Amino acid sequence: MAMNLYEAAQERVIITAHRGAAAGNIPCNTIGAYDSALAQGADMIEIDASLSADGTLYSFHPWMEGPHLGTDLRIPNLHDDEIKELRYVNYDRAKTEWGVCSFDEIFERYKNRCFINVDKFGEHPKEICDLIRKHNMQDQIVVKSGPNKESLDIIEQYAPEIAYLCVIGKDDNVHEMLKSRNINYVGLEVIFSEEDSPLCSEAFIEKLHKDNKIVWVNSLIYDYHAQLSARHSDDTALAYDMEYGWGWLANKNFDIIQTDWPLALKVFLENTGRRFRK
């Protein structure tokens, strides 16, 4: 596959697997979840970032040690040899075989195989950027942050050549501002709770496309009370109506859809003729 995110988005809707594809006895953010996501047709995997006491980056969502590992211990307070002994628990809180994987493991395993989105980038920007360059994966990895000045200054300082998506919940002319910064600005991730939001309007998406930028939307539900795409979601698609859940997003011409259900989304898009653009 093309390792240029913009070119890939011209070919097809990019399916991003939120923390991989987790189900049954395969927990999120594990090698099993990432392998499963690719087997199901995902183009991109999303990984979280936690830093150990030894300064090693791990794919683990901060403050989720209790639900995911069944422990009160925290990754930032643990040394690497202690982290290697940890095992994820499944939905029934039984221990699994899956350990906490480092960024080095992930980068080596998935180099030239898929795109990778590093979430929580702003918490460890220097360490993340140094590792991306170490593995020479600048074209394959995309980082994100909000549009505040502090975050953008960090991007300019540590990641001017690394693909960058800005996360916005309102317009505020962010697109024009980003074009003037020393940033490899490739597009926007839009979050909206209502269908009449300017961020999901045909005019807004077309404006970004004319400037060769991509638009990321989320169909996943992290918190039901904080909608990311006006209830056009995985939950709606799978429990009620796929056209209303996923079809609405596809018809809006979004370039990237982040989901917890990559296979179901892929099959839906392909069966309705909306996955491929060429």
Backbone bond lengths (Angstrom), bond angles and torsions (degrees), N, CA, C in turn:
res aa  C-N    CA-C-N  psi(-1)  N-CA   C-N-CA  omega(-1)  CA-C   N-CA-C  phi
1 M - - - 1.454 - - 1.527 109.87 -
2 A 1.336 114.64 151.48 1.462 118.99 179.17 1.521 109.77 -64.71
3 M 1.341 116.49 132.64 1.455 120.44 179.48 1.522 110.65 -95.89
4 N 1.303 116.02 37.48 1.456 122.75 172.46 1.517 106.37 -125.15
5 L 1.323 116.34 116.36 1.458 120.53 -170.87 1.522 111.80 -62.01
6 Y 1.334 117.21 -40.88 1.464 119.43 -179.38 1.525 111.22 -64.95
7 E 1.337 116.52 -44.34 1.468 119.63 179.63 1.525 111.08 -64.05
8 A 1.333 116.57 -40.59 1.466 119.61 179.07 1.524 111.00 -63.18
9 A 1.334 116.44 -37.08 1.462 120.19 -179.20 1.522 112.24 -71.49
10 Q 1.329 117.83 -18.42 1.464 120.65 173.46 1.514 110.93 -75.53
11 E 1.333 116.49 -23.54 1.463 121.11 -178.10 1.520 112.84 -86.82
12 R 1.340 117.15 -37.18 1.455 120.30 -172.33 1.524 109.93 -160.59
13 V 1.324 115.10 163.79 1.459 120.27 169.82 1.524 107.83 -68.70
14 I 1.319 117.09 126.16 1.453 121.88 -179.52 1.528 109.14 -81.73
15 I 1.329 115.91 122.60 1.464 120.97 178.14 1.526 108.42 -98.01
16 T 1.328 115.27 119.86 1.458 121.42 178.53 1.518 109.17 -105.73
17 A 1.325 116.40 126.96 1.456 121.88 -179.93 1.521 109.53 -91.34
18 H 1.316 116.43 112.37 1.459 122.94 -179.11 1.532 110.21 -64.94
19 R 1.340 116.56 109.64 1.468 123.18 -177.84 1.539 111.98 59.17
20 G 1.319 116.90 27.32 1.454 120.50 -176.63 1.511 110.35 88.11
21 A 1.328 116.94 -159.18 1.463 122.22 176.35 1.522 107.50 -120.42
22 A 1.326 115.89 100.56 1.462 121.49 -174.29 1.520 110.30 -104.17
23 A 1.320 115.90 137.72 1.467 121.79 175.87 1.520 108.01 -170.44
24 G 1.315 115.67 159.19 1.453 119.76 177.02 1.510 112.19 56.51
25 N 1.315 115.86 -120.25 1.459 121.32 -176.56 1.528 112.62 -99.26
26 I 1.331 117.38 11.06 1.466 121.67 177.58 1.526 108.38 -109.33
27 P 1.326 118.24 104.12 1.464 121.15 -177.98 1.534 111.88 -75.75
28 C 1.327 115.28 165.09 1.459 121.43 179.35 1.525 110.75 -68.91
29 N 1.333 114.89 160.01 1.472 122.58 176.23 1.522 113.19 60.32
30 T 1.322 117.15 28.44 1.463 121.20 176.18 1.524 109.15 -117.06
31 I 1.320 116.31 163.22 1.457 120.19 176.09 1.525 110.01 -57.68
32 G 1.324 116.65 -38.03 1.458 119.78 177.28 1.512 112.38 -59.96
33 A 1.324 117.13 -41.55 1.463 121.34 180.00 1.529 111.25 -68.92
34 Y 1.329 117.08 -38.40 1.462 119.71 179.81 1.537 111.09 -70.91
35 D 1.334 116.41 -42.46 1.472 119.08 176.58 1.524 110.56 -62.02
36 S 1.316 116.05 -41.24 1.461 120.57 178.81 1.522 111.06 -62.15
37 A 1.326 117.18 -40.75 1.459 120.92 179.91 1.528 111.17 -60.99
38 L 1.336 116.34 -44.92 1.466 119.30 179.77 1.519 110.87 -67.32
39 A 1.334 117.43 -38.44 1.463 120.65 177.77 1.524 111.27 -63.03
40 Q 1.323 116.56 -27.33 1.457 121.11 -179.26 1.532 112.73 -89.39
41 G 1.326 117.08 -1.73 1.456 119.79 174.42 1.504 116.13 104.18
42 A 1.323 118.55 10.15 1.461 120.24 177.15 1.524 110.31 -67.25
43 D 1.329 116.06 145.84 1.461 122.72 176.22 1.520 111.67 -94.67
44 M 1.325 115.88 -22.97 1.458 121.47 -174.26 1.526 108.91 -142.58
45 I 1.331 115.65 143.73 1.449 120.65 171.62 1.518 108.81 -113.47
46 E 1.327 115.49 145.50 1.459 121.03 178.13 1.514 108.64 -105.50
47 I 1.326 116.49 130.22 1.463 120.89 179.77 1.518 109.48 -123.01
48 D 1.321 115.47 148.75 1.463 121.36 176.38 1.521 109.57 -96.70
49 A 1.319 116.50 172.49 1.464 119.71 -175.20 1.517 111.37 -133.33
50 S 1.327 115.18 123.21 1.464 122.37 170.62 1.522 107.80 -132.79
51 L 1.320 116.78 144.67 1.460 122.08 -177.37 1.520 109.61 -110.78
52 S 1.346 116.55 128.19 1.467 120.85 -179.19 1.524 111.11 -76.67
53 A 1.320 116.02 172.42 1.466 120.92 177.02 1.522 111.69 -64.34
54 D 1.352 116.69 -20.58 1.461 121.29 178.04 1.524 112.33 -91.49
55 G 1.331 116.95 2.57 1.464 120.36 179.11 1.511 114.32 82.87
56 T 1.333 118.18 19.50 1.463 122.10 178.97 1.527 109.61 -96.71
57 L 1.321 116.54 135.47 1.461 121.46 178.68 1.527 110.38 -83.67
58 Y 1.343 114.47 132.63 1.456 121.38 176.03 1.520 109.42 -124.87
59 S 1.334 115.04 149.76 1.458 119.55 175.25 1.522 108.18 -84.07
60 F 1.315 114.67 93.39 1.454 120.17 179.97 1.522 109.02 -153.60
61 H 1.323 116.22 134.27 1.460 121.05 -179.21 1.528 109.90 -73.10
62 P 1.337 117.97 121.89 1.469 120.10 -178.85 1.519 112.49 -53.95
63 W 1.313 115.14 140.34 1.470 124.85 175.87 1.533 113.99 69.46
64 M 1.318 117.45 17.32 1.465 119.82 179.49 1.528 112.37 -111.22
65 E 1.333 116.39 20.09 1.462 119.80 -179.36 1.528 111.89 -61.33
66 G 1.325 117.27 -38.67 1.458 120.57 -179.39 1.518 112.82 -62.08
67 P 1.330 118.05 -59.09 1.471 120.09 -179.44 1.524 114.33 -64.39
68 H 1.339 118.11 -35.89 1.461 120.38 -172.40 1.524 114.44 -95.25
69 L 1.328 116.76 -29.47 1.461 120.02 -177.22 1.520 112.95 -115.77
70 G 1.329 117.21 -8.41 1.452 120.91 179.96 1.507 113.49 66.34
71 T 1.332 117.52 34.12 1.461 121.44 -177.97 1.523 110.25 -141.51
72 D 1.329 115.73 154.95 1.464 120.90 174.75 1.526 111.33 -89.04
73 L 1.327 117.04 -7.17 1.462 120.59 177.86 1.518 109.67 -67.47
74 R 1.336 116.29 153.15 1.455 120.30 -179.68 1.517 110.15 -119.57
75 I 1.339 115.88 138.25 1.468 122.22 -178.56 1.533 112.05 -52.11
76 P 1.343 119.89 -45.56 1.471 118.96 -178.16 1.523 113.91 -62.02
77 N 1.325 117.38 -19.57 1.462 120.37 -179.10 1.523 112.80 -96.85
78 L 1.327 117.09 0.10 1.461 120.99 -174.96 1.520 111.23 -108.11
79 H 1.335 115.59 148.00 1.455 121.25 173.74 1.527 109.60 -85.62
80 D 1.316 116.43 162.76 1.465 121.02 -173.84 1.527 112.66 -58.52
81 D 1.338 117.03 -39.52 1.464 118.60 -179.25 1.528 111.35 -65.90
82 E 1.332 117.17 -30.28 1.465 120.66 176.51 1.531 110.96 -73.53
83 I 1.327 116.26 -38.68 1.463 120.42 -179.60 1.525 110.60 -65.86
84 K 1.306 116.80 -35.95 1.468 120.27 -179.56 1.527 112.29 -63.81
85 E 1.308 117.74 -20.22 1.466 121.36 178.91 1.526 112.71 -86.02
86 L 1.318 117.35 -13.91 1.468 120.94 -177.53 1.519 111.16 -73.31
87 R 1.325 115.81 149.26 1.460 121.61 174.96 1.521 109.27 -134.28
88 Y 1.332 114.60 139.66 1.453 120.18 175.23 1.528 110.35 -65.31
89 V 1.332 115.68 154.66 1.456 121.42 171.03 1.525 108.41 -107.41
90 N 1.338 116.82 154.63 1.458 120.47 178.36 1.530 110.12 -89.27
91 Y 1.336 116.65 -170.01 1.466 119.93 -176.14 1.525 112.71 -63.66
92 D 1.321 117.35 -23.60 1.460 121.25 178.43 1.526 112.36 -93.29
93 R 1.343 116.36 8.00 1.460 124.60 179.06 1.526 112.67 68.18
94 A 1.332 116.76 22.14 1.466 120.91 172.06 1.521 108.31 -88.47
95 K 1.330 116.46 141.64 1.458 119.95 179.96 1.523 110.62 -65.85
96 T 1.338 115.23 144.04 1.462 121.41 176.91 1.533 109.06 -112.05
97 E 1.320 115.86 179.22 1.468 120.84 176.88 1.520 112.52 -80.76
98 W 1.333 117.76 -8.55 1.459 121.66 -168.57 1.511 112.27 -85.59
99 G 1.333 115.15 125.44 1.451 121.34 178.04 1.522 111.80 -96.58
100 V 1.319 115.16 176.64 1.467 121.92 177.37 1.522 107.70 -81.78
101 C 1.335 117.53 124.86 1.467 120.25 -174.25 1.525 111.43 -100.41
102 S 1.306 114.90 143.31 1.463 121.47 -179.32 1.526 110.58 -82.89
103 F 1.323 115.80 161.26 1.460 120.57 174.88 1.529 110.69 -60.34
104 D 1.326 117.16 -38.80 1.463 119.75 179.18 1.521 111.00 -58.21
105 E 1.328 116.92 -44.85 1.467 120.58 178.26 1.523 111.14 -60.86
106 I 1.314 116.11 -45.66 1.467 120.61 -177.49 1.521 110.85 -66.02
107 F 1.322 117.08 -47.06 1.459 120.28 -177.64 1.519 111.43 -61.71
108 E 1.314 116.97 -41.70 1.464 119.42 179.89 1.532 111.74 -69.48
109 R 1.304 116.32 -39.77 1.469 120.20 -176.49 1.534 111.82 -68.91
110 Y 1.333 116.60 -35.70 1.468 119.32 -172.50 1.533 113.37 -110.99
111 K 1.306 116.80 13.36 1.455 119.74 177.50 1.522 110.10 -60.96
112 N 1.332 116.19 129.11 1.468 123.83 -179.78 1.526 113.51 63.35
113 R 1.328 117.32 17.11 1.470 120.24 179.14 1.516 112.70 -110.46
114 C 1.320 117.84 -31.22 1.461 120.83 -177.02 1.522 108.77 -162.40
115 F 1.324 115.50 167.18 1.458 119.83 171.88 1.530 108.40 -80.96
116 I 1.324 115.19 152.87 1.454 121.37 179.92 1.523 108.53 -129.64
117 N 1.320 116.29 127.66 1.461 121.06 173.00 1.520 109.05 -103.70
118 V 1.328 116.26 123.01 1.457 121.37 177.11 1.525 108.45 -94.72
119 D 1.329 115.52 110.83 1.454 120.45 176.13 1.530 108.43 -87.24
120 K 1.323 116.10 168.13 1.473 122.02 -177.46 1.530 111.01 58.75
121 F 1.334 117.04 30.38 1.460 121.18 -176.07 1.521 112.01 -61.09
122 G 1.328 116.63 -39.14 1.459 120.29 -173.63 1.508 114.92 -65.12
123 E 1.337 117.83 -15.22 1.458 120.17 -177.79 1.530 112.29 -81.80
124 H 1.337 117.05 -27.02 1.468 120.59 -179.43 1.528 110.27 -141.90
125 P 1.317 118.58 56.75 1.470 120.39 -171.13 1.520 114.40 -63.19
126 K 1.324 118.01 -43.89 1.461 119.95 -177.18 1.526 110.79 -64.96
127 E 1.340 116.04 -47.25 1.462 119.83 -178.43 1.523 111.38 -62.13
128 I 1.335 116.90 -40.73 1.466 120.78 -179.72 1.530 110.58 -66.41
129 C 1.320 116.81 -45.89 1.467 120.27 -178.98 1.531 111.53 -65.21
130 D 1.320 116.38 -40.60 1.466 119.07 178.44 1.521 110.75 -59.93
131 L 1.327 116.45 -39.11 1.466 120.41 -178.26 1.530 111.12 -72.87
132 I 1.331 117.02 -37.71 1.461 120.20 176.92 1.529 109.96 -60.32
133 R 1.320 116.10 -43.00 1.474 119.66 -179.94 1.523 110.91 -70.61
134 K 1.318 117.04 -36.98 1.457 120.57 178.65 1.525 110.84 -57.46
135 H 1.333 116.09 -39.59 1.465 120.52 -179.14 1.528 112.19 -91.50
136 N 1.327 116.87 0.32 1.468 122.49 179.03 1.531 111.21 54.60
137 M 1.343 115.54 53.60 1.455 120.98 -176.59 1.527 111.68 -122.90
138 Q 1.333 116.21 32.61 1.457 120.52 -177.05 1.527 112.96 -60.30
139 D 1.346 117.48 -34.39 1.460 120.31 -177.84 1.522 112.64 -82.46
140 Q 1.309 116.09 -17.05 1.464 120.91 -172.71 1.533 112.97 -96.05
141 I 1.312 115.81 -20.88 1.466 120.56 -173.23 1.518 110.09 -111.45
142 V 1.328 115.64 138.64 1.457 121.46 177.20 1.520 108.39 -120.63
143 V 1.337 115.98 137.05 1.462 121.24 177.52 1.525 108.38 -114.47
144 K 1.346 115.42 158.55 1.457 120.10 -176.25 1.530 110.29 -137.20
145 S 1.321 114.79 155.81 1.465 121.48 171.52 1.518 107.49 -160.87
146 G 1.323 115.48 174.31 1.454 120.20 172.21 1.514 110.80 -79.06
147 P 1.354 117.75 172.96 1.473 121.09 -174.24 1.515 114.81 -87.81
148 N 1.336 118.63 11.37 1.459 118.70 -178.74 1.526 110.49 -68.17
149 K 1.314 115.53 154.38 1.465 120.86 -173.87 1.524 112.27 -59.49
150 E 1.313 117.71 -40.67 1.462 120.50 -178.59 1.530 110.89 -60.22
151 S 1.338 116.59 -44.93 1.470 120.14 -179.69 1.519 111.21 -65.02
152 L 1.324 116.96 -41.80 1.464 120.16 -178.74 1.527 111.50 -68.72
153 D 1.325 116.55 -35.71 1.464 119.18 175.65 1.525 110.76 -62.93
154 I 1.333 116.52 -37.70 1.467 121.11 177.72 1.522 110.31 -64.83
155 I 1.338 116.90 -42.65 1.471 121.00 178.20 1.523 109.81 -60.79
156 E 1.330 116.74 -46.52 1.465 119.99 179.40 1.519 111.51 -61.53
157 Q 1.312 116.70 -37.61 1.460 120.57 -176.71 1.523 112.39 -74.80
158 Y 1.325 116.88 -43.13 1.463 120.30 -170.94 1.520 114.52 -106.10
159 A 1.338 117.72 -23.40 1.469 118.32 -170.33 1.526 113.35 -139.97
160 P 1.340 119.35 45.33 1.473 118.75 -176.27 1.521 114.15 -64.58
161 E 1.349 117.69 -23.47 1.464 119.46 -177.51 1.522 112.81 -103.16
162 I 1.323 118.42 -5.51 1.463 121.99 -176.64 1.523 109.77 -88.56
163 A 1.334 117.26 137.72 1.465 121.86 -177.63 1.523 110.28 -55.33
164 Y 1.326 115.66 129.62 1.460 121.26 -173.26 1.522 111.45 -129.43
165 L 1.340 115.69 130.45 1.459 123.31 172.56 1.527 108.45 -113.33
166 C 1.305 116.90 134.83 1.455 121.18 178.43 1.529 109.03 -100.36
167 V 1.332 116.59 133.33 1.461 122.38 -178.38 1.522 108.93 -94.96
168 I 1.342 116.41 122.17 1.458 119.65 -177.48 1.529 111.02 -131.15
169 G 1.331 114.05 148.40 1.452 120.85 173.88 1.517 112.04 -114.66
170 K 1.332 116.48 -2.79 1.465 122.83 173.17 1.517 108.01 -154.02
171 D 1.316 116.18 160.34 1.467 120.25 -171.38 1.526 111.92 -71.87
172 D 1.306 118.36 -69.08 1.473 122.91 178.94 1.529 112.92 52.90
173 N 1.316 117.10 27.34 1.468 121.79 177.42 1.530 112.41 58.56
174 V 1.327 116.94 30.95 1.464 121.77 -177.57 1.524 110.76 -62.71
175 H 1.320 116.24 -39.55 1.468 120.44 -177.57 1.526 111.04 -56.75
176 E 1.317 117.22 -49.44 1.471 120.57 -178.68 1.519 110.73 -65.60
177 M 1.323 117.00 -39.23 1.463 120.43 179.58 1.526 111.28 -62.69
178 L 1.333 116.74 -42.70 1.467 120.42 -177.03 1.524 111.91 -65.14
179 K 1.311 116.88 -32.28 1.470 120.09 -179.72 1.525 111.77 -64.27
180 S 1.326 116.93 -20.97 1.468 120.14 -178.26 1.528 112.25 -92.80
181 R 1.330 117.91 -4.74 1.456 121.01 -178.39 1.523 110.77 -92.69
182 N 1.330 116.20 156.66 1.460 121.97 177.88 1.529 108.96 -82.39
183 I 1.332 114.32 70.95 1.467 122.98 -173.14 1.531 108.09 -139.42
184 N 1.312 117.20 142.55 1.465 121.20 173.91 1.525 108.39 -81.54
185 Y 1.315 114.73 69.52 1.458 123.62 -174.98 1.526 110.13 -75.10
186 V 1.341 116.29 113.79 1.469 120.18 -176.63 1.521 113.06 -107.58
187 G 1.329 117.69 -13.86 1.458 118.08 179.39 1.516 112.97 165.67
188 L 1.337 114.47 -171.30 1.459 121.59 -176.88 1.524 111.06 -124.34
189 E 1.312 115.96 143.54 1.464 121.54 165.61 1.521 106.85 -99.97
190 V 1.333 116.43 121.48 1.459 120.61 -175.32 1.525 110.28 -105.87
191 I 1.326 114.92 137.00 1.459 122.61 178.14 1.521 107.48 -123.33
192 F 1.329 116.82 126.07 1.457 120.82 -176.63 1.527 109.12 -148.11
193 S 1.319 115.51 145.28 1.461 120.30 -178.54 1.517 112.94 -105.69
194 E 1.332 116.63 -11.41 1.466 120.99 -178.84 1.528 110.65 -128.19
195 E 1.326 116.49 147.79 1.458 121.44 -178.08 1.520 112.95 -66.35
196 D 1.332 117.39 -24.87 1.466 119.37 -178.34 1.529 112.84 -89.62
197 S 1.334 116.79 12.68 1.463 119.90 177.38 1.524 110.00 -64.32
198 P 1.332 117.75 137.80 1.468 120.25 176.11 1.530 112.75 -58.97
199 L 1.336 117.74 -24.04 1.461 120.74 -175.88 1.527 113.25 -71.24
200 C 1.317 117.50 -17.96 1.469 119.53 176.98 1.521 111.33 -114.14
201 S 1.324 116.67 17.18 1.465 120.55 179.60 1.530 110.37 -78.35
202 E 1.301 115.61 152.12 1.462 120.96 177.99 1.525 110.76 -58.96
203 A 1.324 116.82 -39.62 1.463 120.85 -177.48 1.528 111.02 -65.40
204 F 1.329 117.34 -41.70 1.462 120.82 -178.32 1.524 110.95 -66.96
205 I 1.324 116.81 -46.98 1.465 120.76 -179.47 1.525 110.40 -64.58
206 E 1.312 116.83 -40.44 1.477 120.36 179.00 1.524 110.81 -64.85
207 K 1.335 117.17 -37.91 1.466 120.68 178.71 1.531 110.56 -60.80
208 L 1.319 116.58 -43.70 1.461 119.74 179.06 1.526 110.97 -66.59
209 H 1.320 117.15 -40.93 1.466 120.19 179.76 1.530 111.19 -63.69
210 K 1.313 116.93 -37.15 1.465 120.13 178.82 1.527 111.30 -64.79
211 D 1.326 116.06 -27.54 1.467 120.81 177.35 1.524 111.71 -94.05
212 N 1.326 116.23 15.62 1.475 122.81 177.38 1.527 112.25 60.81
213 K 1.326 116.03 39.44 1.458 121.75 175.37 1.525 109.52 -113.05
214 I 1.333 115.32 152.98 1.458 120.17 179.62 1.526 109.63 -104.15
215 V 1.347 114.60 158.23 1.462 120.62 -176.97 1.531 108.95 -124.63
216 W 1.313 115.23 122.28 1.472 124.01 -176.97 1.521 108.60 -101.46
217 V 1.336 116.42 135.70 1.456 121.47 174.75 1.526 108.56 -130.90
218 N 1.320 116.85 155.48 1.464 122.28 -179.45 1.523 110.38 -111.45
219 S 1.334 116.23 124.53 1.461 119.12 171.06 1.519 111.32 -97.98
220 L 1.329 117.08 -9.65 1.462 120.04 179.36 1.529 110.34 -68.87
221 I 1.325 114.99 156.57 1.460 121.28 173.57 1.526 107.81 -116.38
222 Y 1.320 116.04 114.67 1.466 120.69 176.00 1.526 109.62 -93.45
223 D 1.315 115.48 -40.53 1.465 122.30 177.24 1.521 106.99 -141.45
224 Y 1.311 116.46 117.81 1.463 120.89 -175.83 1.524 112.01 -55.40
225 H 1.328 116.64 -30.54 1.466 120.44 -177.19 1.524 112.55 -82.70
226 A 1.331 117.64 -5.77 1.467 121.63 178.13 1.527 108.06 -124.98
227 Q 1.315 115.35 81.61 1.460 120.92 -175.93 1.523 111.08 -68.00
228 L 1.329 115.99 138.55 1.464 121.33 -178.76 1.522 112.48 -99.80
229 S 1.345 116.65 -18.41 1.474 119.04 -177.17 1.529 111.25 -149.63
230 A 1.339 115.72 45.00 1.467 122.52 172.99 1.528 113.03 54.79
231 R 1.334 116.23 40.73 1.472 123.70 177.00 1.526 113.94 69.64
232 H 1.318 117.47 9.09 1.473 120.67 170.20 1.523 105.61 -89.24
233 S 1.332 114.81 87.24 1.456 120.50 -163.34 1.519 112.73 -135.83
234 D 1.341 114.88 172.84 1.466 120.80 172.90 1.523 110.61 -57.07
235 D 1.333 116.32 -43.91 1.462 120.07 -178.06 1.524 110.48 -59.66
236 T 1.326 115.63 -47.82 1.456 119.89 -179.38 1.523 111.26 -64.02
237 A 1.335 115.93 -42.87 1.462 120.30 -177.94 1.522 111.81 -61.97
238 L 1.321 116.79 -46.41 1.460 120.59 -172.44 1.527 113.26 -85.11
239 A 1.316 117.69 -29.91 1.462 119.74 -176.81 1.526 113.36 -96.65
240 Y 1.359 116.78 -18.50 1.453 118.52 -174.44 1.534 113.04 -132.69
241 D 1.331 117.01 -65.61 1.465 119.54 -169.68 1.530 109.25 -153.18
242 M 1.333 117.77 112.71 1.457 121.34 -178.89 1.520 112.24 -64.77
243 E 1.313 117.24 -35.83 1.459 119.53 179.18 1.525 111.08 -63.84
244 Y 1.321 116.21 -43.49 1.461 119.15 179.30 1.528 110.63 -70.30
245 G 1.335 116.10 -38.07 1.465 118.88 -177.80 1.506 113.19 -74.47
246 W 1.337 116.66 -59.31 1.464 121.15 -174.88 1.525 113.30 -101.94
247 G 1.324 116.49 -33.40 1.468 119.23 -178.21 1.511 112.27 -61.66
248 W 1.322 116.50 -38.93 1.465 120.94 179.02 1.515 110.88 -60.10
249 L 1.332 116.77 -41.98 1.464 120.95 179.37 1.525 111.10 -67.49
250 A 1.331 116.16 -42.40 1.468 119.76 179.41 1.517 110.90 -63.42
251 N 1.318 117.12 -40.03 1.465 120.72 -179.38 1.522 112.50 -67.47
252 K 1.319 116.27 -23.39 1.469 120.41 177.82 1.524 111.95 -75.59
253 N 1.327 116.56 -9.96 1.463 122.01 178.32 1.523 113.05 72.21
254 F 1.327 116.57 32.70 1.455 119.62 171.08 1.530 109.08 -67.02
255 D 1.317 116.29 148.00 1.469 121.05 -175.87 1.522 113.06 -90.49
256 I 1.332 116.96 -33.07 1.461 122.21 -177.79 1.522 108.31 -129.55
257 I 1.322 116.00 132.08 1.463 121.16 173.38 1.520 107.88 -120.74
258 Q 1.337 116.01 121.43 1.459 120.32 176.31 1.529 108.97 -94.56
259 T 1.330 115.67 128.39 1.460 121.43 -171.62 1.518 111.15 -139.49
260 D 1.330 115.78 159.59 1.458 121.45 169.82 1.529 111.18 -94.11
261 W 1.334 117.33 -2.13 1.461 122.52 -174.77 1.529 110.24 -131.23
262 P 1.335 118.37 67.64 1.470 120.42 -172.88 1.527 114.45 -61.54
263 L 1.322 118.81 -40.27 1.456 119.97 -177.83 1.522 111.44 -66.39
264 A 1.323 116.43 -46.93 1.462 119.53 -179.48 1.525 110.99 -62.14
265 L 1.336 116.75 -40.83 1.465 120.22 178.26 1.523 110.57 -65.28
266 K 1.313 117.20 -44.25 1.467 121.19 179.47 1.527 110.80 -58.82
267 V 1.325 117.01 -48.83 1.466 121.00 -178.89 1.523 110.33 -61.56
268 F 1.320 117.02 -42.62 1.463 120.24 179.06 1.521 111.41 -61.29
269 L 1.333 117.04 -48.67 1.463 120.24 -178.48 1.526 111.43 -62.94
270 E 1.328 116.88 -41.50 1.465 119.59 -179.62 1.522 111.67 -69.76
271 N 1.311 117.36 -41.28 1.473 120.27 -178.37 1.523 112.15 -68.30
272 T 1.333 117.26 -24.59 1.459 120.58 179.47 1.517 112.29 -101.09
273 G 1.338 116.40 6.98 1.470 120.43 176.01 1.505 114.95 71.37
274 R 1.352 117.35 28.61 1.456 119.63 -175.73 1.524 113.65 -120.78
275 R 1.337 117.79 10.45 1.458 119.72 179.63 1.521 111.54 -82.93
276 F 1.327 116.31 -46.49 1.458 120.72 -172.56 1.522 111.75 -101.95
277 R 1.332 114.78 144.80 1.459 120.10 -175.30 1.519 112.42 -111.69
278 K 1.347 117.29 -6.67 1.458 121.00 179.20 1.510 109.74 -128.14
